[in-house]
Amino acid sequence: MQANQGGLKAPMRVVTGRWLAAAGAVMAALAVGLAAYASHGAEGEAQARLQSAALFLFGHGVALAALAPLAAGRPWRVLALAGLLLGTVLFSGSLVMNVLHQWPTALAPMGGTLMMAGWLAWAVAAVRQ
């Protein structure tokens, strides 16, 4: 099987785009449930943390679902979206686990940094095209 111009083999491009889009859709769905739980099952600081987690989870989930098809065959774009995915999981996950299990939020800053890096990588990839 030959590699294309983007450097990824054709089936790999399709699978990568599908998985990133599916991950985004799952993140958005989880965000809806998390926001409902924050509204009806939490109060005070816990509610604020869960709402922040849901906001970032939803926004980045929608972004992944929408942008994944544009990343096919473009390694920089795939890397950017992978940064968004991992960053969102670390950021939102850290906040949620803090509320549910009193875990420290130490991974939230790393997740936020990865989200910012993912968006900047997407911008660079867009300009390079």
N, C-alpha and C positions, 0 to 999 in steps of 0.2 A: 504494500500500500504506500503510495507516495504522499509526502508532506506537501501541503499547499503553501501559498505565499505567507500566510499568517504563522506558519510554523507548527500548527497542530494538525494531526491527521483528521480527515473529514468526519469520521464517526465520532472522534473525540470532541470535536467542535460542537456537534449536535448534543451529545450527552452532557457536556459541561454547561451549555446554555440551558438545557432542560432542567438540570439539577439546581442550578442557581435560581432559575425562575420558580421552580417548585419550592425551594427553600424560602424564597421571598414570600410566596403565597402562604406557606405554613406560618411564617413569622407574623404576617398580617392577621391571620386567623387567631393565633395565640394572643395577639395584642388586644383583639376585641374581647376575648374572655378575661384577660388580665385587667383591662379597663373596667369591665363589669364587676369583677371581684374588688377592685380598688374602690369603686363607688359604693358597693353594698356590703363589703365585708371587712373594710379597714377604716381606720380613723387616724387623724393627726399626721405625724411624720411618716408612718407606714403607708398611709393613703397617698401622700405626696410622692414617696419613692416609687410606689407601684404605678402611679399615673405617669411619672417620668419614664419609667421602664417601658410602659405600654406605648407612649408617644414615640420613643425612638424605635421600638420594635415595629410599630405599624409603618412609620415613615420609611424606614430603611427596607422593610419587607416589600412595600409597594415599589420602591425604587429598584430593588433587585428583580422583582417580577417584570417590571417594565424594561429595564436596561439589559437584562440577560441576552435577549435575542441580538442585540447590537454588539455583544462581546464575542460572538462566535468567530473563531479563527483569528482573534486579535489578543495575543497573550497579555499585553499591558492592560487591556480592558478586563480580561478575566482576573488578573491579579488585583486590579482595583476593586472589582466586585467581591472577590474573596476577602479582601481587607474589610469591606463593608459588612460582610456576613460575620466574619470572626469578631470584628469590633463590636457589632451590635449584640452578639451572643454574650461577649464578655461584659459589656456595659450593662445591658438590661438584666442579664443573668445574675450579675453581682448584686444589683439592687433587689431583685426578687428573692434571692437566697438570703440576703440580709434580713428581709422582712419575715420570710417563712421559717428560717432556721438560725437566725442571728449570726450568720457568717459575716466576716468583715467585707467591706466594700473595696478591698484593695485592688481588685481587677477592673473596677470601673474606669479609673484614669487610663489604663492601658487600652481598654476598649474604646474610649473616646478618642485616644490618639490614633488608633487603627482606623476608626471611622473617618477622621480628618484626613489621614494619609490616603485612604481609599478614594475619597472625593478629589483630592489633589492629583492622585494618579489618573483618575478618570479625566480630569481637566487636561493634563499633559497629553494623554492619549488622544483626546479630541482635537487638540491643537496640532499634534503631529500628523494627523491624517490628511 
